[in-house]
Amino acid sequence: MKVFKIPYDTKREEKIFGGYLSLRQVIYLMLMCALFGIFALPINIIIKIILVSISTIFLLLCAFFKIQEINFDKFFFYALKFAFRKKKFEYERC
């Protein structure tokens, strides 16, 4: 029986939606579309526009933008983790 090696690219996501979008990108785009449900809430139109525009920009960045070959969502969570972790380490002798 012959054994064939299957090439697998671990650096890129698999594009499963039309060959252009990955599952992660589609989920962010679906969240963005669902976000437009805010317009049904009975609040001031200016607040609605501000909330939708900020959230839409953030979700589009998470879906498509990369910083140094790292997706923006991972980069954002790494930055949050760095910002809230303990930064002062004390040396203790065993």
MIDO-270131 format. One line per 2 residues: number of its first residue (from 1); their letters; for each residue x, y, z of N, C-alpha, C. Coordinates in steps of 0.05 Angstrom, whole numbers, plus 32768, in hexadecimal, padded with zeros to 4 digits. Atoms other than C-alpha are relative to their C-alpha. Example, Ala and Ser with C-alpha at 12.3 -4.5 7.8 and 13.67 -1.06 7.14 Angstrom:
1 = as = 8012/7FE8/8000/80F6/7FA6/809C/8012/8018/8000 ~ 7FF0/7FE8/7FFF/8111/7FEB/808F/7FF1/8016/800E
***
This chain:
1 = mk = 8011/7FE9/8000/8000/8000/8000/8012/8019/8000 ~ 7FF0/7FE7/8002/801C/8044/7FEC/7FF6/8014/8014
3 = vf = 8007/7FEA/7FEE/801D/807D/801E/8008/801A/7FF3 ~ 7FFB/7FE6/800B/8017/80C3/8004/7FFE/8016/8015
5 = ki = 8001/7FE9/7FED/8027/8102/802B/7FEC/8014/7FF6 ~ 8014/7FEC/8006/7FEF/8134/802D/800B/801B/8009
7 = py = 7FF6/7FE6/7FF7/8008/817C/802D/7FEB/800F/8010 ~ 8012/7FF1/7FEE/7FEA/81A6/8064/800D/801A/8007
9 = dt = 7FF6/7FE6/7FFA/7FF5/81F0/806B/7FF5/800A/801B ~ 8009/7FF8/7FE6/7FF3/8204/80B4/8000/801E/8004
11 = kr = 7FFE/7FE4/7FFD/8000/824D/80A8/7FE8/800F/7FF7 ~ 8018/7FF3/800A/7FC0/825D/8084/7FE7/7FF1/8008
13 = ee = 801A/800C/7FFA/7F77/8250/8094/7FF5/7FF3/7FE7 ~ 800D/800D/8017/7F4F/8222/8068/7FE8/8011/7FF7
15 = ki = 8016/7FF0/800B/7F21/824A/803B/7FEA/7FED/7FF7 ~ 8015/8013/8006/7EE0/8223/803B/7FE7/800D/7FF4
17 = fg = 8017/7FF3/800A/7EAD/8257/8026/8007/800E/7FE5 ~ 7FFB/7FF5/801A/7EB4/8263/7FDB/801E/8001/7FF9
19 = gy = 7FE4/7FFF/8005/7EFF/825A/7FE0/800D/801B/8008 ~ 7FF7/7FE5/7FF8/7F05/82A1/7FFC/7FFF/8005/801E
21 = ls = 8004/7FFA/7FE4/7EED/82A0/8044/8003/7FE8/8011 ~ 7FFE/8016/7FEC/7EFF/8275/8080/7FE8/8001/8012
23 = lr = 8017/8002/7FED/7ECE/825F/80B5/8001/8017/8014 ~ 7FFD/7FEB/7FED/7EEA/8293/80E6/7FF6/801B/7FF4
25 = qv = 8009/7FE8/800D/7EDE/82CB/80B3/7FE2/8001/7FFC ~ 801D/8001/8004/7E97/82B4/80A4/7FF2/8005/801B
27 = iy = 800D/7FFB/7FE6/7E86/82B3/80EF/8001/801D/8007 ~ 7FFF/7FE3/7FFA/7E9F/82FA/80F8/7FED/8010/7FED
29 = lm = 8013/7FF2/8011/7E77/8311/80BB/7FE3/7FFB/8007 ~ 801C/8005/7FF7/7E38/82EF/80D5/7FFA/8010/8019
31 = lm = 8004/7FEF/7FE8/7E42/8312/8118/7FFB/801D/7FF9 ~ 8003/7FE5/8009/7E49/8353/80F3/7FE3/8005/7FF5
33 = ca = 801B/7FFE/800B/7E08/8347/80CD/7FEA/7FFF/8016 ~ 8013/8001/7FEA/7DE4/8334/810D/8000/8019/8011
35 = lf = 7FFD/7FE7/7FF1/7DFD/8374/812D/7FED/8015/7FF6 ~ 8012/7FEC/800A/7DD0/839C/8100/7FE4/7FFE/800C
37 = gi = 8018/8002/7FF1/7D97/8384/812C/7FFE/8015/8015 ~ 8001/7FEA/7FED/7DAA/83BD/815A/7FEE/8016/7FF6
39 = fa = 8011/7FEB/800B/7D84/83EA/812B/7FE2/7FFC/8008 ~ 801B/8005/7FF8/7D44/83CA/8145/7FFB/8009/801D
41 = lp = 8003/7FF7/7FE4/7D51/83E2/818D/7FF6/801C/8001 ~ 800B/7FE5/7FFD/7D2C/841F/81A5/8013/8013/800F
43 = in = 7FED/7FED/7FF4/7D69/844B/81B4/8006/8016/7FEB ~ 7FF9/7FE9/8011/7D84/848B/8196/800F/7FF7/7FE7
45 = ii = 7FF3/8009/8019/7D9A/8485/814D/801E/8006/7FFF ~ 7FE4/7FFA/8000/7DDD/84A6/815A/800F/7FEA/8010
47 = ik = 7FF3/8015/7FF1/7DEE/8472/818F/8000/7FE6/7FF0 ~ 8000/8018/8011/7DD8/843B/8160/8016/8000/7FEB
49 = ii = 7FEC/7FFD/8015/7E05/8455/8128/801C/7FFD/800B ~ 7FE6/8002/7FF3/7E40/845B/8157/8006/7FE3/8007
51 = lv = 7FFC/801C/7FF8/7E37/8415/8173/8005/7FEE/7FE8 ~ 7FFD/8011/8018/7E2E/83F5/812F/801A/8005/7FF2
53 = si = 7FE8/7FFA/800F/7E68/8419/810F/8019/7FF6/800E ~ 7FE9/800A/7FF1/7E9A/8409/8146/8001/7FE2/8000
55 = st = 8000/801E/8000/7E84/83C0/814A/8005/7FF5/7FE4 ~ 7FFB/800A/801B/7E84/83B8/80FE/801E/8002/7FF9
57 = if = 7FE3/7FFC/8006/7ECB/83D4/80F8/8010/7FEB/800F ~ 7FF1/8014/7FF1/7EE3/83A6/8130/7FFD/7FE4/7FF4
59 = ll = 8004/801B/800B/7EC3/8368/8112/800D/7FFC/7FE4 ~ 7FF2/8001/801A/7EDE/8378/80CC/801E/7FFD/8004
61 = lc = 7FE4/8003/7FFA/7F23/8380/80EA/8006/7FE3/8009 ~ 7FFC/801C/7FF7/7F1C/833C/810D/7FFE/7FEC/7FE9
63 = af = 8004/8013/8016/7F05/831B/80CD/8017/8001/7FEB ~ 7FEE/7FFE/8017/7F38/8336/809B/801C/800B/8005
65 = fk = 7FE7/7FF2/7FFC/7F72/835D/80BA/8014/7FEE/800E ~ 7FEA/800F/7FF3/7FB5/833E/80CC/8016/8013/8008
67 = iq = 7FE9/7FF1/7FF6/7FEE/835B/80F5/8017/7FEC/8003 ~ 7FE9/8012/8000/8031/8339/80E9/7FF9/7FE3/7FFE
69 = ei = 8009/801B/8006/8010/82FB/80CD/7FEF/7FF3/8016 ~ 8012/800A/7FEB/7FE3/82F5/810B/7FE5/800D/7FFB
71 = nf = 801A/7FF5/8004/7F98/82FE/8103/7FFA/8015/8016 ~ 8005/7FEA/7FED/7F7D/833D/8125/7FF3/7FF6/8019
73 = dk = 800E/8009/7FE9/7F50/8317/8154/8013/7FF3/8014 ~ 7FEC/800B/7FEE/7F8A/82EE/8170/8012/8016/800C
75 = ff = 7FEF/7FEA/7FF7/7FB5/832C/8174/7FF2/8011/8015 ~ 800F/7FF1/7FED/7F7E/8351/8199/7FFE/7FF2/801B
77 = fy = 8002/800F/7FE7/7F75/831A/81CC/801B/7FFD/800E ~ 7FE5/8000/7FF4/7FC1/8315/81D6/8005/801A/800E
79 = al = 7FFC/7FE5/7FF4/7FC2/8360/81E3/7FF0/8003/8019 ~ 8011/7FFF/7FE8/7F89/835B/8215/800D/7FEF/8016
81 = kf = 7FF3/8012/7FED/7FAC/8321/8237/8019/800D/800C ~ 7FE9/7FF2/7FF6/7FEC/8349/823C/7FF9/8017/8012
83 = af = 8007/7FE8/7FF0/7FC9/8387/8256/7FF6/7FF9/801C ~ 800D/8006/7FE6/7FA5/8363/828F/8010/7FEB/8010
85 = rk = 7FF1/8014/7FF0/7FDA/8331/82A6/8013/800E/8013 ~ 7FEE/7FF6/7FEC/8008/8339/82E0/801C/8004/7FF2
87 = kk = 7FE7/7FFA/800E/8048/835B/82C7/8018/8002/8013 ~ 7FEA/7FFE/7FEE/8072/8360/8305/8005/7FE4/800C
89 = fe = 7FF9/801A/7FF6/8096/8320/8316/8015/8003/8016 ~ 7FED/7FFF/7FEA/80BB/8316/8357/8010/7FE6/8000
91 = ye = 7FEF/8017/7FFE/80F6/82E8/835D/7FFF/7FF5/801C ~ 7FFF/800D/7FE6/80F0/82B6/8395/8013/7FE8/7FFF
93 = rc = 7FED/8016/7FFF/8127/8287/83A8/7FF2/7FE6/800A ~ 800D/801A/7FF8/8112/823E/83AE/800D/7FF5/8018
***
